[in-house]
Amino acid sequence: MLLGSTHLSLMPSSLAYFLQL
């Protein structure tokens, strides 16, 4: 469950990272 919560938190970060690329 914790992993899922972390994944949701990383989602926006990943999107911002891809946008930076």
C-alpha positions in Angstrom: 0.0 0.0 0.0 2.9 2.3 0.8 4.4 1.7 -2.6 1.1 2.6 -4.3 1.0 5.9 -2.3 4.6 6.6 -3.3 3.8 5.9 -6.9 0.9 8.4 -6.9 3.3 11.0 -5.4 5.9 10.3 -8.1 3.4 10.6 -10.9 3.4 14.4 -11.0 7.2 14.4 -10.5 7.6 12.1 -13.5 5.3 14.3 -15.6 7.4 17.4 -14.7 10.6 15.4 -15.5 9.3 14.4 -18.9 8.2 18.0 -19.6 11.7 19.2 -18.7 13.2 16.8 -21.3 
